[in-house]
Amino acid sequence: MAKTISICIPCYNCEKYIRTTIESALGQTVAADEILISDDRSPDRSFEIVKEYEGIPRVRVLRPPQRTTLGGHYRFLLEQASSDFICFLSSDDALMSNFVETMHGELAGDGNVGLIAGACLETDSKLVPLKTRGTGPPARSLDAPAGFKYMTGGCYYSISFSLLSRAILLACPPVPPAGDLSTDWCWALMLGARGKIKFVERPLGYYRIHGENAGHNRDKEWQDAVVVMLEFLREHLGPELGDQLLPWLKTTYGQIENRRLGKTESTPVIGARDRLKNLAKRALAVRYRGLPEHIAKAEQGIGVSLLASRAER
C-alpha cells in the first residue's frame, strides 16, 4: 500500500511569500494527501491570505491554541497531520511541481525510511536561482545508524524539500523550547538513528534567502539552541550514539565562550576545490531561471489554484 504524504506549512508573519508557498503545494503533478497550513498568530496579513484557501479539497487551515515557538509549531503540525510522511514547507519557500511525485517514487518498495532529503535551489528574495544546494551528498542512501553518523557533521539538508517519517518523530520527545531553532537538525539526527536516510540530488524546490529568514544572521541564538539540542539528544539516545555528539558540543561551547570574551571567529579560507564546486552549483542553477507559470503568477499575487477551485464551486 502506498505511503501517504502531508505537506505542512507553518506560517508566521510572511504575507509577502505565503501565497507562493501555498500555490506550490497545490500545483503538484501528484497531489499530496493533505495540506496543512497553520498560522501562528501573525501580526501581518498572513492569516487573511491563508484563510482564502479554506474549503479547497485536502487543505486544512489551522492555528495553534496560543502563540508558540518554531519547534512548538512544527510539533503542533506533526500531531495534527495524519499521513505517514511529512514535508515541513517553510512559508517563504516553494516546491517544484514534481516534489510529491518524486517522493512517492523514492518511498515505493523501500522499508524503514526515516528521511528523504531533497536538493534545492538557493534563490534571492524574488526566487531568482543563485546556486544549487544538496546536489552532492556522499551516498544515495544510508541505513541506521550510518545516517545519524553522517548528520553529526552538520545539518546537511533543507527541511522544506524533504520528507520525514511521522511515526519516528512522534515516538521521540519534543525538542526543548530553548533548542527549537535547531529542530530541523535534531530531527535529522533522530531520524538517522532510527531509519534510513535517502538523498535526491536534483533540486525539488526554491529556498528563498532574504533578511527575515528564521536562522539568518542569528549566530548567538543558533549556538545557544545547538547546545540545548545536543544535550537533549545525548540524554535521549544514550551513550552509544549520544557520545558521538561530543565533538560538536565542545566546538559550540568554545564558540559561545569566544563570544563571551569578545573574540571574533576567524573566517575560513575557501580553497580552490570549494571555489570550483560553488561555480558549478551556480552554473547548474542557471538552468532553472524560468519559473513555472503558477509560481510566477503567485509571485504577482495571483493564486492560480485558488481561482480554479473557486470556478469549480
C-alpha positions in Angstrom: 0.0 0.0 0.0 1.4 3.4 -1.0 2.6 5.6 1.8 0.7 8.8 2.4 2.2 12.3 2.3 1.3 15.5 4.1 2.6 19.0 3.2 2.6 21.1 6.4 3.2 24.8 6.2 4.0 26.6 9.5 3.3 30.3 8.8 4.3 33.4 10.8 4.5 37.0 9.6 5.1 36.0 5.9 2.4 37.9 3.9 4.9 38.6 1.1 5.6 35.0 0.4 2.9 32.7 1.7 0.7 32.7 -1.4 3.6 31.4 -3.5 4.3 28.7 -0.9 0.7 27.5 -0.8 0.3 27.6 -4.6 3.5 25.5 -5.0 2.0 22.9 -2.6 -1.3 22.8 -4.6 0.4 22.8 -8.0 1.8 19.3 -7.8 1.7 16.7 -10.6 0.6 14.2 -8.0 -1.5 15.7 -5.2 -0.4 15.4 -1.5 -2.9 13.5 0.6 -3.4 16.6 2.7 -2.0 20.2 3.0 -2.0 21.7 6.5 -1.5 25.5 6.7 -1.0 26.8 10.2 -0.7 30.4 11.1 1.0 31.2 14.4 -1.0 34.4 15.3 0.8 36.5 12.6 0.5 40.3 13.2 0.5 40.9 9.4 -1.9 39.8 6.7 -0.6 36.2 6.6 -3.7 34.6 8.1 -6.0 36.7 5.9 -4.3 35.2 2.8 -4.2 31.7 4.3 -8.0 31.8 5.0 -8.6 32.3 1.3 -7.6 28.7 0.8 -10.0 27.2 3.3 -12.5 24.9 1.7 -10.2 23.7 -1.1 -10.2 19.8 -1.0 -7.4 18.3 1.1 -6.5 21.7 2.6 -6.8 22.3 6.3 -6.3 25.7 7.8 -5.2 25.7 11.4 -4.0 27.8 14.3 -2.2 26.7 17.4 -4.1 27.2 20.7 -1.7 30.1 21.6 1.4 31.7 20.2 4.2 29.1 20.1 7.9 28.7 19.2 9.3 27.5 15.9 9.8 24.0 17.2 6.4 24.1 19.0 4.8 25.0 15.7 6.5 22.1 14.0 5.3 19.7 16.8 1.8 21.0 16.6 1.6 20.2 12.9 3.3 16.9 13.4 0.5 15.9 15.8 -2.3 17.4 13.6 -1.2 15.6 10.4 -2.4 12.1 9.6 -0.1 10.9 6.9 2.9 8.5 7.1 5.4 11.1 5.9 5.5 14.9 6.2 7.1 17.8 4.3 7.6 20.8 6.6 7.5 23.6 4.0 8.6 26.9 5.3 6.3 29.8 4.5 8.8 31.7 2.3 9.9 28.6 0.3 8.3 26.9 -2.7 8.2 23.3 -4.0 8.8 22.3 -7.6 5.8 20.7 -9.2 7.2 17.1 -9.1 8.1 17.1 -5.4 5.3 14.7 -4.3 5.6 12.5 -7.3 9.3 12.2 -6.8 8.9 11.4 -3.1 6.3 8.6 -3.9 8.9 7.1 -6.2 11.5 7.1 -3.5 9.2 5.5 -1.0 7.9 2.8 -3.3 9.2 -0.6 -2.1 11.6 0.8 0.4 11.0 0.0 4.1 12.1 1.8 7.3 12.7 5.1 5.6 13.3 7.9 8.2 14.2 10.9 6.0 14.4 11.6 2.3 16.4 14.8 1.8 15.8 16.6 -1.5 18.2 19.1 -3.0 17.0 22.6 -3.8 17.9 26.0 -5.4 19.1 28.8 -3.3 17.4 31.9 -4.6 17.2 35.6 -3.9 14.1 37.2 -2.4 12.5 37.2 -5.9 13.1 33.5 -6.5 15.9 34.1 -8.9 18.2 31.0 -8.6 21.7 31.7 -7.3 23.1 28.2 -6.8 22.1 24.6 -6.0 22.2 23.1 -2.5 22.4 19.4 -1.6 23.3 18.2 -5.1 26.4 16.3 -4.0 25.8 14.1 -0.9 28.2 11.3 -0.3 25.8 8.4 -0.8 22.5 7.5 -2.3 21.2 6.1 1.0 22.4 5.4 4.5 20.9 2.8 6.8 20.6 3.4 10.5 22.7 4.4 12.3 25.0 5.5 9.5 22.6 8.3 8.6 22.9 9.5 12.2 26.7 9.5 11.9 26.5 11.5 8.7 24.3 14.1 10.2 26.6 14.5 13.2 28.8 16.5 10.8 26.1 19.2 10.5 22.6 19.9 9.3 23.2 18.6 5.8 19.7 19.0 4.4 16.9 21.6 3.9 13.7 20.6 5.8 11.4 22.4 3.3 12.3 20.0 0.5 12.5 16.7 2.4 10.2 14.0 3.7 10.2 13.0 7.4 8.8 9.9 9.0 5.9 10.9 11.2 5.9 7.7 13.2 9.5 8.0 14.2 9.2 11.7 15.2 6.0 11.1 17.2 7.9 8.4 19.1 10.6 10.9 20.1 10.1 13.5 22.9 9.6 17.1 21.8 12.7 19.3 21.4 13.1 21.6 24.4 11.9 25.1 23.6 15.3 26.6 24.2 16.7 24.4 21.4 13.9 24.8 18.9 15.9 26.9 16.4 17.8 23.7 15.7 14.8 21.5 15.4 15.5 20.5 11.8 19.0 19.2 12.7 17.7 17.5 15.8 15.1 15.7 13.8 17.6 14.6 11.1 19.8 13.1 13.8 16.8 11.2 15.4 15.6 10.0 12.0 19.1 8.8 11.1 19.3 6.9 14.3 16.1 5.1 13.7 15.6 4.8 10.0 17.2 5.0 6.6 18.2 8.4 5.1 17.9 8.8 1.4 19.0 11.6 -0.9 17.5 13.1 -4.0 20.3 15.0 -5.8 18.2 17.1 -8.2 16.5 20.3 -7.0 13.0 19.8 -5.7 12.3 23.4 -4.5 13.3 27.0 -4.1 15.0 28.1 -0.9 14.4 31.8 -0.7 17.1 33.9 1.0 16.1 37.2 2.5 16.8 39.3 5.6 14.0 37.7 7.6 14.9 34.0 7.3 14.5 32.2 10.7 18.2 31.4 11.0 19.7 34.3 9.1 22.4 36.2 10.9 21.5 34.7 14.3 24.7 33.0 15.3 24.2 33.6 19.0 20.7 32.2 19.1 21.8 29.3 16.9 24.8 28.3 19.1 22.7 28.5 22.2 20.0 26.4 20.7 22.5 23.8 19.4 23.9 23.3 22.9 20.4 22.6 24.4 19.5 20.4 21.5 22.7 18.3 21.6 22.5 17.8 25.4 18.8 16.7 24.9 19.8 14.2 22.3 22.7 12.8 24.3 20.2 12.0 27.1 17.6 10.7 24.7 19.8 8.5 22.6 22.1 7.2 25.3 25.9 7.0 25.3 26.4 4.7 22.2 25.1 7.3 19.9 25.0 10.4 22.1 28.7 10.4 22.8 29.2 10.9 19.0 27.8 14.4 19.5 30.6 15.4 22.0 32.9 17.0 19.3 30.1 19.3 18.2 29.2 20.2 21.8 32.9 21.0 22.5 33.1 23.2 19.4 29.9 25.0 20.2 30.8 25.6 23.8 34.1 27.1 22.5 32.2 29.4 20.2 30.0 30.6 23.0 33.0 31.2 25.2 34.8 33.1 22.5 31.7 35.2 22.0 31.5 35.9 25.8 35.2 37.1 25.7 34.6 39.2 22.7 36.8 37.1 20.4 35.8 37.1 16.7 35.7 33.9 14.8 38.2 33.6 12.0 36.7 33.3 8.6 37.7 30.0 7.0 39.7 30.3 3.8 37.9 28.9 0.8 40.1 26.6 -1.2 40.3 26.2 -5.0 38.3 23.0 -4.9 35.5 24.6 -3.0 35.5 27.6 -5.3 35.1 25.3 -8.3 32.3 23.5 -6.6 30.5 26.8 -6.0 31.0 27.8 -9.6 29.5 24.5 -10.7 26.5 25.0 -8.4 25.9 28.5 -9.8 26.2 27.2 -13.4 23.6 24.4 -12.6 21.2 26.9 -11.1 21.1 28.9 -14.3 19.1 26.1 -15.9 16.2 26.8 -13.6 15.8 30.5 -14.3 12.4 30.2 -15.8 9.7 29.8 -13.0 6.7 27.6 -13.6 3.6 29.6 -14.5 1.7 29.0 -11.3 4.6 30.1 -9.2 5.3 33.1 -11.3 1.7 34.1 -11.1 1.7 33.7 -7.3 4.7 36.0 -7.1 2.5 38.6 -8.7 -0.3 37.9 -6.1 -2.4 35.7 -8.3 -3.5 32.3 -6.9 -4.0 30.0 -9.9 -5.1 27.0 -7.8 -7.3 29.3 -5.7 -9.1 30.7 -8.8 -9.5 27.3 -10.3 -11.1 26.0 -7.1 -13.5 28.9 -6.9 -14.5 28.4 -10.5 -15.4 24.7 -9.8 -17.6 25.5 -6.8 
